[in-house]
Amino acid sequence: MPETSYPPDFVKNLEMQWGAGFLSPGGREEVLEILRDFEIEGKVVLDIGCGTGGPDIVIASTLNPGKIIGIDVEPYLVEQGKHNVEKAGLQHLVELQLVEPGPLPFPNESVEVVFSKDSLIHVEDKKALYCEILRVLKPGGIFAASDWLAGENAANLDGYKRWLALTAHSFTMQTSDETRGEMIAAGFDDIVLRDRNQWYADTAIQEVRMMEGDEWKGRFVAAFDEERYEKKLALREANAQAAQCGGLRPTHLFGKRPEIGF
């Protein structure tokens, strides 16, 4: 991603919708839902695409990890994330780092859990990333993430096409079968993909209704302007339609590094 993908105004825009520290939907509840089946206590967690640190703060304050290392390629996000971590008093557990796109800057077998919330959509070479995740995981280590996947026939769905036409970002989205195939090719065991389309379709509708309310609209217009509000509302409506038609399918991804033989 270029350094300007998440400038300050855009970050403020997103956090007004999803809460301080969060650049994607679901907040605390969705972070805990991703990790609900795993023991995190005492373990070293690597968060890929840490953004402004909200998920790391949830994990650190709730699941008692040994350490969290959050990485991102956007300087402003890391700067704000560090501020949020310090404000939460969790800098002894959470370390955020600015990294370059490409191979993960960590030794082989150096972490026990790799986590990511909704940032993998920006990664073009998914298989290369999955191979890197497997490399840095200790044997038996866990990969637990959420990513934005596309339905099998998404390219033919009007709601999905409208959303892509309105969004300002360039995304790399795979289908569930493509994702599973890439994870298998990378060497993961115990792969599970948990489709969250229905949850998000309902959530997206609630978001639109919230945005249409006088209180939320007033705060947003005061922070930005009426034109920005109308554009954001149109985008969120299209996003909801993309989910409702089945084209946009947020999904939890799970895999394990084999104990031996990697």
C-alpha positions as CSV (number, residue, x, y, z in Angstrom):
1,M,0.0,0.0,0.0
2,P,1.2,3.5,-0.6
3,E,1.9,5.6,2.4
4,T,-1.2,7.8,1.7
5,S,-3.7,4.9,1.8
6,Y,-4.7,5.9,5.4
7,P,-4.2,9.6,5.9
8,P,-5.3,11.3,9.2
9,D,-8.7,12.4,7.9
10,F,-9.5,8.9,6.5
11,V,-8.5,7.3,9.8
12,K,-10.7,9.7,11.7
13,N,-13.5,8.9,9.3
14,L,-13.2,5.2,9.9
15,E,-12.9,5.5,13.7
16,M,-16.0,7.6,13.9
17,Q,-17.8,4.6,12.5
18,W,-16.1,1.7,14.3
19,G,-14.5,3.2,17.4
20,A,-11.1,4.5,18.4
21,G,-8.4,2.0,17.3
22,F,-10.6,0.2,14.8
23,L,-10.4,0.6,11.0
24,S,-12.8,-2.2,10.2
25,P,-16.2,-3.4,11.7
26,G,-16.9,-5.6,14.7
27,G,-14.7,-4.0,17.4
28,R,-13.8,-5.9,20.5
29,E,-16.5,-8.6,20.0
30,E,-15.1,-9.6,16.5
31,V,-11.5,-9.7,17.8
32,L,-12.6,-12.1,20.5
33,E,-14.7,-14.1,18.0
34,I,-11.7,-14.7,15.8
35,L,-9.7,-16.0,18.8
36,R,-12.5,-17.7,20.7
37,D,-11.1,-21.3,20.2
38,F,-7.5,-20.6,21.0
39,E,-5.4,-20.3,24.1
40,I,-3.5,-17.0,23.9
41,E,-2.2,-16.7,27.5
42,G,1.5,-16.3,27.8
43,K,2.1,-16.6,24.0
44,V,3.9,-14.3,21.6
45,V,1.4,-12.9,19.1
46,L,2.3,-11.2,15.8
47,D,-0.5,-8.9,14.4
48,I,-0.1,-8.3,10.7
49,G,-1.7,-4.9,9.7
50,C,-2.1,-3.6,13.3
51,G,-3.5,-0.2,12.1
52,T,-4.2,2.1,15.1
53,G,-3.9,-0.7,17.6
54,G,-7.5,-1.4,18.7
55,P,-7.3,-5.2,18.2
56,D,-4.0,-5.4,20.0
57,I,-5.4,-3.5,23.0
58,V,-8.3,-5.9,23.2
59,I,-6.0,-9.0,23.1
60,A,-3.6,-7.5,25.6
61,S,-6.3,-6.4,28.1
62,T,-8.4,-9.5,27.8
63,L,-6.5,-12.6,26.8
64,N,-3.2,-12.2,28.8
65,P,-0.6,-12.8,26.0
66,G,3.1,-12.9,26.8
67,K,3.7,-10.2,24.2
68,I,2.1,-8.7,21.1
69,I,4.1,-7.4,18.2
70,G,1.9,-5.4,15.8
71,I,3.3,-4.4,12.4
72,D,2.0,-2.0,9.7
73,V,3.4,-0.4,6.5
74,E,1.7,3.0,7.2
75,P,3.7,5.4,9.4
76,Y,0.7,7.4,10.6
77,L,-1.2,4.3,11.6
78,V,1.8,3.0,13.7
79,E,2.2,6.5,15.3
80,Q,-1.4,6.6,16.3
81,G,-1.4,3.0,17.4
82,K,1.5,3.7,19.7
83,H,-0.4,6.6,21.2
84,N,-3.5,4.4,21.7
85,V,-1.4,1.7,23.4
86,E,0.3,4.1,25.7
87,K,-3.1,5.7,26.6
88,A,-4.4,2.2,27.5
89,G,-1.3,1.6,29.7
90,L,-0.3,-1.5,27.7
91,Q,3.1,-0.6,26.3
92,H,4.7,-3.3,28.4
93,L,2.7,-5.9,26.5
94,V,2.3,-4.3,23.0
95,E,5.0,-3.3,20.7
96,L,4.1,-1.7,17.3
97,Q,6.6,-1.5,14.5
98,L,6.7,0.2,11.1
99,V,7.8,-2.3,8.4
100,E,8.4,-2.4,4.7
101,P,6.0,-4.4,2.4
102,G,7.4,-7.9,1.7
103,P,8.9,-10.7,3.8
104,L,8.2,-10.5,7.5
105,P,11.2,-9.1,9.4
106,F,11.3,-11.8,12.0
107,P,13.3,-15.0,12.5
108,N,12.1,-18.5,11.7
109,E,9.9,-20.1,14.4
110,S,9.8,-16.9,16.5
111,V,6.1,-16.5,17.4
112,E,3.3,-18.8,18.6
113,V,0.3,-17.0,17.1
114,V,-0.1,-14.9,14.0
115,F,-3.3,-12.7,14.0
116,S,-4.7,-10.3,11.5
117,K,-7.9,-8.4,11.3
118,D,-9.1,-7.3,7.9
119,S,-5.8,-6.1,6.5
120,L,-4.9,-9.0,4.2
121,I,-7.2,-7.6,1.5
122,H,-4.4,-5.2,0.7
123,V,-1.8,-8.0,0.0
124,E,-1.5,-9.0,-3.6
125,D,0.6,-12.2,-3.2
126,K,-1.4,-14.1,-0.7
127,K,0.6,-17.4,-1.1
128,A,3.9,-15.6,-0.4
129,L,2.4,-14.1,2.8
130,Y,1.0,-17.4,3.9
131,C,4.5,-18.9,3.4
132,E,6.0,-16.2,5.5
133,I,3.4,-16.6,8.2
134,L,4.2,-20.4,8.4
135,R,7.9,-19.6,8.5
136,V,7.7,-17.3,11.5
137,L,5.3,-19.6,13.4
138,K,6.8,-22.1,15.9
139,P,5.8,-25.8,15.2
140,G,2.2,-26.2,16.3
141,G,1.7,-22.4,16.1
142,I,-1.7,-20.9,15.1
143,F,-2.7,-18.5,12.3
144,A,-6.1,-16.8,13.1
145,A,-7.3,-13.9,11.0
146,S,-10.2,-12.3,9.3
147,D,-10.1,-11.3,5.6
148,W,-12.5,-10.0,3.0
149,L,-13.2,-12.7,0.5
150,A,-15.3,-12.6,-2.7
151,G,-18.2,-14.9,-3.6
152,E,-17.7,-17.4,-6.4
153,N,-19.8,-15.3,-8.8
154,A,-19.1,-11.9,-7.3
155,A,-17.9,-10.3,-10.6
156,N,-21.4,-10.8,-12.0
157,L,-23.3,-9.3,-9.0
158,D,-24.5,-5.7,-9.4
159,G,-24.3,-4.9,-5.7
160,Y,-20.7,-6.1,-5.5
161,K,-19.7,-4.2,-8.7
162,R,-21.3,-1.0,-7.4
163,W,-19.3,-1.2,-4.2
164,L,-16.0,-1.8,-6.0
165,A,-16.8,1.2,-8.3
166,L,-17.3,3.5,-5.3
167,T,-14.4,2.5,-3.1
168,A,-11.2,4.5,-3.3
169,H,-8.9,1.5,-2.6
170,S,-7.5,-1.2,-4.8
171,F,-8.2,-4.6,-3.2
172,T,-7.0,-8.2,-3.9
173,M,-9.8,-10.6,-3.0
174,Q,-9.9,-14.3,-3.4
175,T,-12.8,-16.8,-3.1
176,S,-13.0,-19.3,-0.3
177,D,-11.7,-22.1,-2.5
178,E,-8.8,-20.0,-3.8
179,T,-7.9,-19.1,-0.2
180,R,-8.0,-22.6,1.0
181,G,-5.9,-23.7,-1.9
182,E,-3.2,-21.1,-1.2
183,M,-3.1,-22.0,2.5
184,I,-2.7,-25.7,1.6
185,A,0.0,-24.9,-0.9
186,A,1.8,-22.9,1.8
187,G,1.8,-25.9,4.1
188,F,-0.9,-25.2,6.7
189,D,-2.6,-28.0,8.6
190,D,-6.1,-28.0,10.2
191,I,-7.4,-25.3,7.9
192,V,-10.8,-23.9,8.7
193,L,-12.6,-21.0,6.9
194,R,-15.6,-19.6,8.8
195,D,-17.9,-17.5,6.6
196,R,-19.1,-14.3,8.2
197,N,-21.3,-13.1,5.4
198,Q,-24.6,-13.2,7.2
199,W,-23.2,-11.5,10.3
200,Y,-21.7,-8.7,8.2
201,A,-24.8,-8.3,6.0
202,D,-26.8,-7.6,9.2
203,T,-24.0,-5.4,10.7
204,A,-23.7,-3.3,7.5
205,I,-27.4,-2.6,7.5
206,Q,-27.2,-1.4,11.1
207,E,-24.3,0.8,10.2
208,V,-26.3,2.5,7.5
209,R,-29.2,3.1,9.8
210,M,-26.8,4.6,12.4
211,M,-25.3,6.9,9.8
212,E,-28.8,8.1,8.7
213,G,-29.6,9.1,12.3
214,D,-29.5,12.8,13.1
215,E,-27.0,12.5,15.9
216,W,-24.4,10.5,14.0
217,K,-24.9,12.6,10.8
218,G,-24.5,15.8,12.8
219,R,-21.2,14.7,14.4
220,F,-19.8,13.6,11.0
221,V,-20.8,16.7,9.2
222,A,-19.3,18.9,11.9
223,A,-16.0,16.9,11.6
224,F,-16.0,17.0,7.8
225,D,-18.8,18.4,5.6
226,E,-22.2,17.4,4.0
227,E,-20.6,16.3,0.8
228,R,-18.2,13.9,2.5
229,Y,-21.2,12.5,4.5
230,E,-23.2,11.8,1.4
231,K,-20.3,10.0,-0.3
232,K,-19.6,8.0,2.8
233,L,-23.3,7.0,3.2
234,A,-23.4,6.0,-0.5
235,L,-20.3,3.8,0.0
236,R,-21.7,2.1,3.1
237,E,-25.0,1.5,1.4
238,A,-23.1,-0.1,-1.5
239,N,-21.0,-2.1,0.9
240,A,-24.2,-3.5,2.6
241,Q,-25.6,-4.4,-0.8
242,A,-22.4,-6.2,-1.7
243,A,-22.7,-8.3,1.4
244,Q,-26.4,-8.9,1.0
245,C,-26.0,-10.2,-2.5
246,G,-23.3,-12.6,-1.4
247,G,-20.4,-10.9,-3.3
248,L,-18.6,-9.6,-0.3
249,R,-17.9,-12.4,2.2
250,P,-15.8,-11.6,5.2
251,T,-14.3,-14.8,6.5
252,H,-12.3,-16.0,9.5
253,L,-9.2,-18.0,8.4
254,F,-7.5,-20.6,10.6
255,G,-4.5,-22.8,10.1
256,K,-1.8,-24.5,12.1
257,R,1.9,-25.0,11.4
258,P,2.6,-28.7,11.4
259,E,4.5,-30.0,14.5
260,I,7.2,-31.6,12.4
261,G,8.1,-32.0,8.8
262,F,7.9,-28.3,7.6
